[in-house]
Amino acid sequence: MDATTEHSASGNSAVEHTAVEHTAVEHTAVEHTAVEHTAVEHTDRGPLSTEELAAVIGRDIPAGAYVNLGIGQPTKIADHLPADADGTPAVILHTENGMLGMGPAAHGDDIDPDLTNAGKVPVTELPGASYFHHADSFAMMRGGHLDVCVLGAYQVSAGGDLANWHTGKPDDIPAVGGAMDLAIGAKDVYVMMTLFTKKGEAKLVAECSYPLTGVGCVSRVYTDYAVFDIQPDGVHVLATYGISLAGLRDRIPVKLLG
């Protein structure tokens, strides 16, 4: 699920999806080693547009990776992935609804109403694409077979907790989808979101106030104003856009390293 607008079988069977209760899951797939970074400040421009942000994320996904792109804004990343010399995308896209080898979004005569991603957006297929049952798709997600997933979020905490399925308000409709499965199963969980709400409140917080999707699962946060690495020693700022590091520290209620 993209909360800004909006992953052989595994033993991760603790995640139960029922209409009655959703329990946040813990991400234990990989250990992220702290790495020193110096923030690159882009103060001579404004914040990133959605397409620019998608391009930044696409460039950071390594060639050969198996990747799931969440519903909503993350699907735009499919148009900005690394490619081989012949132009073939070098990343294998997985969709929750049962496809491996998804191509970019379909347009015009390429649209096939039976060929969509999990968000019901028409897509293309690459040579060698395969189709499978929904249960097999979730086994891939839960079994640690995905290298990267990119999700939207309402909030991300300094410790990497993810909140993206419900605001907790009585009139909001919960929409967890496969986010919990992705949060526990993917080796790296990237978040794509706006850094501030419409009221100007930061969505990168010390602790999430919304119901959690996963605990300690997020490794990197991509936003319109900055890119953050979530590491054991804290939140590292990799780059800023349209704001200085000092300005960012004034607006984010989290200790920022960079």
Secondary structure, 3 states (H helix, E strand, C coil): CCCCCCCCCCCCCCCCCCCCCCCCEECCCCCCCCCCCCCEEECCCCCCCHHHHHHHHHHHCCCCCEEEECCCHHHHHHHHCCECCCCCECCEEEECCCEEEEEEECCHHHCCCCCECCCCCEEEEEEEEEECCHHHHHHHHHCCCCCEEEECCCEEECCCCEECCCCCCCCCCCCCCCHHHHHHHCCEEEEEECCECCCCCECEECCCCCCCCEECCEEEEEECCEEEEEECCEEEEEEEECCCHHHHHHHCCCCEEC
